[in-house]
Amino acid sequence: MTLETKYYADFNDIIGLELTCPACGTAVAHTLAKFSSAAYQCPNCRSQIIAQSQTDDETLSNFVNFLKLVQTLKTPARLRLQLKPLVSQTSAGQQ
């Protein structure tokens, strides 16, 4: 018999995004409501966390707006994201 654990996140459970600076490793959380391109600069070392190209800025902005929009849906269906299992759980099952 095989057991499988699946993880899901409801869109309404998503309250923000965390960005981690590639230069110093500082992680900064931003709520969806207050997310802006100001989040692209590390508050610790002032490095760029996200390259400020128009494509990257547009893509991330569209993603945040998509999350906000999905949270306003009035559909009776339950819409959730499926998440991949934690690494420790994946490797534990292969032993």
Secondary structure, DSSP 8 states (H G I E B T S, - for coil): ------EEEEGGG--EEEEE-TTT--EEEEETTT--GGGGB-TTT--BSS---HHHHHHHHHHHHHHHHHTT---SS--EEEE---HHHHHHHT-
